[in-house]
């Protein structure tokens, strides 16, 4: 499995969903993370963490990421 990672500005989950933030607390909104989409799942990596959390597509409320710079 090869994931394509992107730098995300904002990841917001729908009500009832949460992932662990950098302080170890449940959070429904994260900023400045890395994300990859694969087969209906969003992989989320927080800077400095050695784990990746995965949520199903229905959990995602909003995702904003940066396009790679060209030229």
C-alpha positions as YAML, in Angstrom:
chain: A
units: angstrom
residues:
- id: 1
  name: UNK
  ca: [0.00, 0.00, 0.00]
- id: 2
  name: UNK
  ca: [1.45, 3.35, -1.07]
- id: 3
  name: UNK
  ca: [-0.33, 6.42, 0.24]
- id: 4
  name: UNK
  ca: [-0.15, 9.89, -1.26]
- id: 5
  name: UNK
  ca: [0.24, 12.28, 1.67]
- id: 6
  name: UNK
  ca: [-0.86, 15.91, 1.57]
- id: 7
  name: UNK
  ca: [-0.42, 18.77, 4.01]
- id: 8
  name: UNK
  ca: [-3.86, 19.64, 5.35]
- id: 9
  name: UNK
  ca: [-4.79, 22.99, 6.84]
- id: 10
  name: UNK
  ca: [-8.04, 21.79, 8.46]
- id: 11
  name: UNK
  ca: [-9.68, 18.43, 9.16]
- id: 12
  name: UNK
  ca: [-13.14, 18.57, 10.72]
- id: 13
  name: UNK
  ca: [-15.09, 15.48, 11.68]
- id: 14
  name: UNK
  ca: [-18.86, 15.18, 11.93]
- id: 15
  name: UNK
  ca: [-20.66, 15.15, 15.27]
- id: 16
  name: UNK
  ca: [-20.03, 11.95, 17.18]
- id: 17
  name: UNK
  ca: [-16.57, 11.33, 15.68]
- id: 18
  name: UNK
  ca: [-13.20, 12.20, 17.19]
- id: 19
  name: UNK
  ca: [-9.53, 11.38, 16.88]
- id: 20
  name: UNK
  ca: [-6.71, 11.93, 19.32]
- id: 21
  name: UNK
  ca: [-5.04, 15.34, 19.21]
- id: 22
  name: UNK
  ca: [-1.38, 16.07, 20.00]
- id: 23
  name: UNK
  ca: [-2.23, 16.36, 23.72]
- id: 24
  name: UNK
  ca: [-3.86, 12.91, 23.76]
- id: 25
  name: UNK
  ca: [-7.41, 14.28, 24.00]
- id: 26
  name: UNK
  ca: [-10.34, 13.53, 21.69]
- id: 27
  name: UNK
  ca: [-10.77, 16.22, 19.03]
- id: 28
  name: UNK
  ca: [-13.17, 16.75, 16.15]
- id: 29
  name: UNK
  ca: [-11.11, 19.53, 14.53]
- id: 30
  name: UNK
  ca: [-7.39, 19.44, 13.75]
- id: 31
  name: UNK
  ca: [-5.14, 21.86, 11.93]
- id: 32
  name: UNK
  ca: [-1.75, 21.50, 10.23]
- id: 33
  name: UNK
  ca: [-1.78, 17.71, 9.81]
- id: 34
  name: UNK
  ca: [-0.87, 15.31, 6.98]
- id: 35
  name: UNK
  ca: [-3.63, 13.29, 5.31]
- id: 36
  name: UNK
  ca: [-4.00, 10.53, 2.74]
- id: 37
  name: UNK
  ca: [-7.21, 9.16, 1.23]
- id: 38
  name: UNK
  ca: [-7.52, 5.50, 0.33]
- id: 39
  name: UNK
  ca: [-10.56, 3.36, -0.41]
- id: 40
  name: UNK
  ca: [-13.09, 5.45, 1.50]
- id: 41
  name: UNK
  ca: [-10.82, 6.07, 4.49]
- id: 42
  name: UNK
  ca: [-8.92, 9.14, 5.61]
- id: 43
  name: UNK
  ca: [-5.49, 8.53, 7.16]
- id: 44
  name: UNK
  ca: [-4.48, 11.35, 9.52]
- id: 45
  name: UNK
  ca: [-0.94, 11.95, 10.80]
- id: 46
  name: UNK
  ca: [-0.20, 14.63, 13.39]
- id: 47
  name: UNK
  ca: [3.26, 16.23, 13.20]
- id: 48
  name: UNK
  ca: [5.62, 14.59, 15.66]
- id: 49
  name: UNK
  ca: [3.38, 11.56, 16.24]
- id: 50
  name: UNK
  ca: [4.54, 8.05, 15.45]
- id: 51
  name: UNK
  ca: [1.01, 6.83, 14.71]
- id: 52
  name: UNK
  ca: [-1.61, 7.35, 12.02]
- id: 53
  name: UNK
  ca: [-5.32, 7.44, 12.83]
- id: 54
  name: UNK
  ca: [-7.85, 6.30, 10.25]
- id: 55
  name: UNK
  ca: [-11.49, 7.38, 9.94]
- id: 56
  name: UNK
  ca: [-14.12, 6.30, 7.45]
- id: 57
  name: UNK
  ca: [-15.28, 8.78, 4.83]
- id: 58
  name: UNK
  ca: [-18.70, 9.35, 6.48]
- id: 59
  name: UNK
  ca: [-16.86, 10.72, 9.56]
- id: 60
  name: UNK
  ca: [-15.36, 13.58, 7.54]
- id: 61
  name: UNK
  ca: [-17.16, 16.90, 7.66]
- id: 62
  name: UNK
  ca: [-14.55, 19.12, 5.98]
- id: 63
  name: UNK
  ca: [-11.01, 18.80, 4.67]
- id: 64
  name: UNK
  ca: [-8.84, 21.64, 3.40]
- id: 65
  name: UNK
  ca: [-5.41, 20.86, 1.97]
- id: 66
  name: UNK
  ca: [-2.74, 22.62, -0.06]
- id: 67
  name: UNK
  ca: [-1.96, 21.75, -3.64]
- id: 68
  name: UNK
  ca: [1.67, 21.03, -4.46]
- id: 69
  name: UNK
  ca: [3.55, 24.03, -5.78]
- id: 70
  name: UNK
  ca: [4.37, 23.98, -9.48]
- id: 71
  name: UNK
  ca: [6.77, 26.07, -11.53]
...
